[in-house]
Amino acid sequence: MTRILAIAAVAAIAVASGASAHEYQLRALRIDHPFARATPPGARSGGVFLSVENKGDRTDRLLTVSTPVAGTAELHQMVMDAGVMRMRAVAGLDVKPGDRLVLQPGAYHVMLTDLKRPLQAGETFPLTLGFEKAGSIKVDVEVESMAGGAMHPHTVR
């Protein structure tokens, strides 16, 4: 009984702290907490956020993203242009040795356009990430509520 209580206590602490086993390993790259926000009915676009940590000794580059839930998935960056926040596609994102690339709201992210249906909280969908050196990996994106809140603690540095 004591062992069960100890396990339950550890699980409760992990949930309270936002810990998640929602991470993936591809060679020297660790992909952590891929998530999207739920979209309202009729929405045609959405975003995916995650972090990629490079534990290796050479730079890799995230080049491609794809998913069956959208007509198009692209790497995007939010930038200020003459006092106006704008999005623009980027050809790729470097992940340097010992660094963490963070894709988050208001910054770099995966832009999904021509959604085939709204993204609903609680569901998951596949996303394939293509890296220059490490290759490709399919991850499951968790759809979180529209309210969302802060980034997952594992992705903030």
N, C-alpha and C positions, 0 to 999 in steps of 0.2 A: 504494500500500500504506500509506503514512504517513497519507493522508487517511482510509482505512478504520479504521486504528488510532485516530485522533483521534476519529472519530465513535463508535467502540465505547467509548472512554474516557469521553466525554461521556454516553453512554447509561448506562454503569455508575454514574457519579456520580449521575445523575438517579434511578436505581433505588435506590441506597444512601441517598440523601437523602429518599426518599419522594415525589419530584416526580411529578406526574401530569398528563396532558393531559385529565383527566376533569373538565372544567369547561365551563360553558355561559354564554352571554351573552344577556340579555333586556333590551333598551334599556340603562338605566344600571345594571342589576343583574348581578352575576357570581355564578353558583351554582357552588360548588366541591365536588368529591368526594362526591357522594351515595352512601352505602353503608348496608348493613344487615348484621347478624350472622346467620350461619347459625343455624337453629333445629333443635332435636332432633325426632325423629319424634313425631308426635302433638301438637306445639305448635300452639296456636290463635292466638297473637299474636306480634308482633315489632316492631322499631323501625327507623326510618330516620333517618339523621343526615347533615347537610350544613352548609355555610355559605353565606350570601348577603351579598355586599358591595355596598353602594350607592355608586356612583361619581357619582351625580347630585347635584342641588341641592334635591331635595324628598323628603320622607318617603314611602315606599311601605309597603304592608302585605300580608303573606302571609295570605290568607284561606282558601284551600281546598287540599286535597290529595286525590288519588284515584289508585287503581291497580287493575288487574284481578286482582292476586294475592290480594286480601283483600276480605272483605265490606264492611269499613269502614276508612277511613283518616282520622285526626283529628290535629289539632295538640294536643299535650299538654305539660304542665309537671310536673316532679317538685317537690314542696314538702314541707317539714317541717311536720307538724301534731301538736302535743303530743308531740314526740319520735318521731313515726312518719313515715317517708317515704311520701308518697301521690302518686298521679298524678291530675291533673284536666285535663279538656279546656279549651282556650282558644279564643276566637272568632277571634283573629288575632294576628299578631306584627308589630310595627313594625320597619322597617329604615330608620334615619335616615341622612341624607346623611353620607357619609364614615365610616359605621359598618359593622360586620360583625355580622350575626345568626348565632350559632353554635347549631346543633341538635346535641346530643351526649348520650351516655349520662349519666343522672343529672340531666338538666336539660330544657330544651325539646327536643322530638323529635316525629317523626311516629309515631303509634301505629297499627299495623296489627292489626286484630282479625278473627276468623273467616278465618284464612289458608286458602286453598283447597288448599294442600299445603305441606310444610316448605320453608324457604328453604335452598338448598344452596350451599356455598362454591364460588365460581368462576362461578356463573350471574349473569345480570343480569335486571332486570325494569323495566318503565316506571313512572314516577311523574309525574303532572301536578301542577304547582304553579300556583296561581291567585293573582295579585297584584292589588290594588285599582287601581293605575294602569298598571303595565307590561303587564298581561294574563296570559296563560297560556303555559307552556312545558312540554314533555315532556322529562324527563331519564331517563337509564338509571342505575338503582341497581345497584352492584356488591355482590354478597353475599360477605362476607369470613368467615374461619373464626370459630368460636365463641370461640376463645381471644382473638382480636382484638388486644389490646394497646391502646396509646395511640391517640388521635385522629390522623388524618392531619395532617402538619405544616402543611399549607396552611389548616387550619381552626382552628388554635390561635392565639390572639393574644397 
